[in-house]
Amino acid sequence: MSFVSQFAALGSESKVADALLWSVFALGVLKATTFVLSFSSVLVDLFVLPGVNLGKYGAKKGQFCVVTGASDGIGKEYARQLAQRGFNLVLISRTLSKLEDLKADFEREYKVDVRICAVDIAEDSSENYSKIQEVCSGVPITMLINNVGQSHSIPVPFLETEEKELRNIITINTTATLKITQIVAPLIVKSAKDARCKGLILTMGSFGGLLPTPLLATYSGSKAFLQSWSAALAGELKPQNVDVEIVLSYLVTSAMSKIRKSSKMIPNPAQFVAATLRSVGRRSGAQERYATMTPYWSHAIYHFVIENTVGVYSKLANTVNYTMHKSIRNRALRKAARQAKKQ
Ligand SMILES: NC(=O)c1ccc[n+]([C@@H]2O[C@H](COP(=O)([O-])OP(=O)(O)OC[C@H]3O[C@@H](n4cnc5c(N)ncnc54)[C@H](OP(=O)(O)O)[C@@H]3O)[C@@H](O)[C@H]2O)c1
């Protein structure tokens, strides 16, 4: 007897039981099919489809891309790889000398036009936004990379988080990102229309926002905020031919993560940005979310597995995350104590 006929025999006693069993069976088939299709889509996005042609966003057409937090880490790589692909740049960051060096390097190496703007984004002052407005005015801009971000210096209980750290995280990750987008997005809409291409706004999210992360509560909340804000903005700007995407990342080697050695789970910024730019518009690991991408292959599979097993909001995910960050905190405190002893 086949599996289906065995299954049908189970319910033959009553019509209600029969209907119930067939509904459960159909639901199971639907779930399994959705899972297989969804995972196939992750693999196709990551390993089969060719890289996206950024010409549709104005590459090599004299257009500019604005990159925030451009002087180090992931932002510096966005700037470098976008210059390589033929975008002129507006680089915004804190340290003028680093921006001046990058401008000289990129203009010499990639023959692109680079404008720079040094502001401390944590200040949230009208002078800063005027400077940003000024450096962006008069040039055609079709892309914005909202990359600047700050996390906690080490994992810390929310009730012990210093006010300055809390304020800086919220100001840099949310308020300033929104205000910069309000300055740049209208310019993108206009330039994309004039250049007959699409506009693009990418915002750096994080697994810290995907999964509620104990001991990084303020950072976690700020990145979750960006997730919803960015997806909402995607709906608003779609009719104006501007794609808006949040980019989710697990750890990447950088000053912020304090991780120097890359591995299969932890790419360096060059690897992470290359994966992002080749798959703009594809969800990769973020199959269940609109206008969201988890572009790096191991992060993508990790995202898919969590989402399709315990779920990102589960007690288990929260507990594992707490244990991991508690251990990171303890190690950081021991290191700080050793350094204090040496001095
Ligand atoms: N690294 C990771 O593991 C990871 C994981 C997930 C998401 N992300 C996200 O990716 C983004 C980039 O992170 P990253 O690791 O590349 O960081 P990073 O290496 O610390 O670089 C941060 C950049 O932002 C600039 N910046 C910081 N504070 C600023 C301020 N107050 N005003 C102006 N500019 C400021 C820095 O400028 P200076 O050079 O002048 O200091 C630097 O260029 C962030 O949004 C982060 O949340 C990172």
Ligand as a Chemical Component Dictionary entry (heavy atoms), coordinates in Angstrom:
data_LIG
# 
_chem_comp.id                   LIG 
_chem_comp.type                 NON-POLYMER 
_chem_comp.pdbx_formal_charge   0 
_chem_comp.three_letter_code    LIG 
# 
loop_
_chem_comp_atom.comp_id 
_chem_comp_atom.atom_id 
_chem_comp_atom.alt_atom_id 
_chem_comp_atom.type_symbol 
_chem_comp_atom.charge 
_chem_comp_atom.model_Cartn_x 
_chem_comp_atom.model_Cartn_y 
_chem_comp_atom.model_Cartn_z 
_chem_comp_atom.pdbx_ordinal 
LIG N1  N1  N 0  31.510 45.284 11.354 1  
LIG C1  C1  C 0  30.494 44.490 11.610 2  
LIG O1  O1  O 0  30.657 43.369 12.123 3  
LIG C2  C2  C 0  29.108 44.934 11.260 4  
LIG C3  C3  C 0  28.079 43.982 11.332 5  
LIG C4  C4  C 0  26.783 44.369 10.998 6  
LIG C5  C5  C 0  26.526 45.669 10.610 7  
LIG N2  N2  N 1  27.533 46.578 10.572 8  
LIG C6  C6  C 0  27.201 47.959 10.195 9  
LIG O2  O2  O 0  28.028 48.366 9.124  10 
LIG C7  C7  C 0  28.266 49.771 9.212  11 
LIG C8  C8  C 0  29.757 50.046 9.116  12 
LIG O3  O3  O 0  30.396 49.381 10.186 13 
LIG P1  P1  P 0  31.993 49.192 10.240 14 
LIG O4  O4  O 0  32.212 47.949 10.991 15 
LIG O5  O5  O -1 32.585 49.377 8.906  16 
LIG O6  O6  O 0  32.392 50.420 11.186 17 
LIG P2  P2  P 0  33.834 51.101 11.398 18 
LIG O7  O7  O 0  34.918 50.262 10.849 19 
LIG O8  O8  O 0  33.860 51.466 12.836 20 
LIG O9  O9  O 0  33.740 52.437 10.501 21 
LIG C9  C9  C 0  32.812 53.409 10.844 22 
LIG C10 C10 C 0  32.898 54.589 9.884  23 
LIG O10 O10 O 0  31.928 55.544 10.298 24 
LIG C11 C11 C 0  32.581 56.761 10.611 25 
LIG N3  N3  N 0  31.992 57.369 11.806 26 
LIG C12 C12 C 0  31.865 56.789 13.021 27 
LIG N4  N4  N 0  31.314 57.673 13.866 28 
LIG C13 C13 C 0  31.094 58.814 13.173 29 
LIG C14 C14 C 0  30.581 60.085 13.504 30 
LIG N5  N5  N 0  30.193 60.379 14.734 31 
LIG N6  N6  N 0  30.511 61.016 12.541 32 
LIG C15 C15 C 0  30.928 60.750 11.294 33 
LIG N7  N7  N 0  31.442 59.572 10.920 34 
LIG C16 C16 C 0  31.533 58.611 11.852 35 
LIG C17 C17 C 0  34.011 56.404 10.890 36 
LIG O11 O11 O 0  34.791 57.567 10.664 37 
LIG P3  P3  P 0  36.283 57.738 11.258 38 
LIG O12 O12 O 0  37.146 56.872 10.398 39 
LIG O13 O13 O 0  36.563 59.168 11.089 40 
LIG O14 O14 O 0  36.209 57.265 12.672 41 
LIG C18 C18 C 0  34.235 55.281 9.887  42 
LIG O15 O15 O 0  34.482 55.796 8.610  43 
LIG C19 C19 C 0  27.604 50.220 10.511 44 
LIG O16 O16 O 0  26.338 50.766 10.232 45 
LIG C20 C20 C 0  27.465 48.946 11.295 46 
LIG O17 O17 O 0  26.405 48.998 12.214 47 
LIG C21 C21 C 0  28.813 46.236 10.878 48 
# 
loop_
_chem_comp_bond.comp_id 
_chem_comp_bond.atom_id_1 
_chem_comp_bond.atom_id_2 
_chem_comp_bond.value_order 
_chem_comp_bond.pdbx_ordinal 
LIG N1  C1  SING 1  
LIG C1  O1  DOUB 2  
LIG C1  C2  SING 3  
LIG C2  C3  SING 4  
LIG C2  C21 DOUB 5  
LIG C3  C4  DOUB 6  
LIG C4  C5  SING 7  
LIG C5  N2  DOUB 8  
LIG N2  C6  SING 9  
LIG N2  C21 SING 10 
LIG C6  O2  SING 11 
LIG C6  C20 SING 12 
LIG O2  C7  SING 13 
LIG C7  C8  SING 14 
LIG C7  C19 SING 15 
LIG C8  O3  SING 16 
LIG O3  P1  SING 17 
LIG P1  O4  DOUB 18 
LIG P1  O5  SING 19 
LIG P1  O6  SING 20 
LIG O6  P2  SING 21 
LIG P2  O7  DOUB 22 
LIG P2  O8  SING 23 
LIG P2  O9  SING 24 
LIG O9  C9  SING 25 
LIG C9  C10 SING 26 
LIG C10 O10 SING 27 
LIG C10 C18 SING 28 
LIG O10 C11 SING 29 
LIG C11 N3  SING 30 
LIG C11 C17 SING 31 
LIG N3  C12 SING 32 
LIG N3  C16 SING 33 
LIG C12 N4  DOUB 34 
LIG N4  C13 SING 35 
LIG C13 C14 SING 36 
LIG C13 C16 DOUB 37 
LIG C14 N5  SING 38 
LIG C14 N6  DOUB 39 
LIG N6  C15 SING 40 
LIG C15 N7  DOUB 41 
LIG N7  C16 SING 42 
LIG C17 O11 SING 43 
LIG C17 C18 SING 44 
LIG O11 P3  SING 45 
LIG P3  O12 DOUB 46 
LIG P3  O13 SING 47 
LIG P3  O14 SING 48 
LIG C18 O15 SING 49 
LIG C19 O16 SING 50 
LIG C19 C20 SING 51 
LIG C20 O17 SING 52 
# 
